Amino acid sequence: MTISKKLFRSGPYADFFSQGVQVGNSLHMAGQVGTDAAGVAPNDLVEQMSLAYGHVQNVLAEFNATMDNIVDETWFVTDIDECMGQVEALFAERQRRYGKIPEVSQTLVQVAGLVDPSFKIEIKCIAITD
């Protein structure tokens, strides 16, 4: 059985993986990290999360989708205590990015590390498109 896939590849690892893969109306996104245009991650968790959501929005746009299309998200954080200590600011920024209280399922996972030691958060999403 052959599955028809639409891929979006970008960034320095475009030869190795896609930022998003659409199969039918299901869009699976690679985890997005909080880096600026130069690939630098600020030392602030809330700022990294905001930048990561910006990357999420960019991938969604490639598939003519918006934050409203997201149905599930997973946050991978390197320090759960730091995350919980800033949960109000994080959720306020999350709500700002969604434009409302998000209507998604969410999982929060602490990991030993991400691909770069300066990364504090990675956000992975699943969206449903038209």
ChimeraX attribute file (.defattr): number of C-alpha atoms within 10 A of each C-alpha:
attribute: neighborCount
match mode: 1-to-1
recipient: residues
	/A:1	3
	/A:2	4
	/A:3	7
	/A:4	9
	/A:5	12
	/A:6	13
	/A:7	18
	/A:8	17
	/A:9	16
	/A:10	13
	/A:11	10
	/A:12	9
	/A:13	10
	/A:14	11
	/A:15	9
	/A:16	7
	/A:17	15
	/A:18	18
	/A:19	22
	/A:20	23
	/A:21	20
	/A:22	19
	/A:23	14
	/A:24	13
	/A:25	10
	/A:26	15
	/A:27	25
	/A:28	21
	/A:29	22
	/A:30	18
	/A:31	19
	/A:32	22
	/A:33	27
	/A:34	27
	/A:35	20
	/A:36	15
	/A:37	7
	/A:38	6
	/A:39	11
	/A:40	12
	/A:41	21
	/A:42	16
	/A:43	12
	/A:44	12
	/A:45	21
	/A:46	22
	/A:47	17
	/A:48	23
	/A:49	26
	/A:50	19
	/A:51	20
	/A:52	23
	/A:53	23
	/A:54	18
	/A:55	20
	/A:56	24
	/A:57	16
	/A:58	15
	/A:59	24
	/A:60	26
	/A:61	12
	/A:62	14
	/A:63	17
	/A:64	11
	/A:65	18
	/A:66	18
	/A:67	19
	/A:68	16
	/A:69	19
	/A:70	23
	/A:71	16
	/A:72	17
	/A:73	18
	/A:74	16
	/A:75	19
	/A:76	23
	/A:77	23
	/A:78	20
	/A:79	17
	/A:80	16
	/A:81	11
	/A:82	12
	/A:83	19
	/A:84	11
	/A:85	11
	/A:86	13
	/A:87	14
	/A:88	11
	/A:89	14
	/A:90	18
	/A:91	15
	/A:92	14
	/A:93	17
	/A:94	18
	/A:95	13
	/A:96	13
	/A:97	16
	/A:98	17
	/A:99	11
	/A:100	11
	/A:101	12
	/A:102	18
	/A:103	13
	/A:104	16
	/A:105	12
	/A:106	14
	/A:107	12
	/A:108	13
	/A:109	14
	/A:110	15
	/A:111	14
	/A:112	9
	/A:113	15
	/A:114	15
	/A:115	8
	/A:116	9
	/A:117	10
	/A:118	17
	/A:119	22
	/A:120	27
	/A:121	25
	/A:122	22
	/A:123	22
	/A:124	20
	/A:125	24
	/A:126	22
	/A:127	21
	/A:128	18
	/A:129	18
	/A:130	9
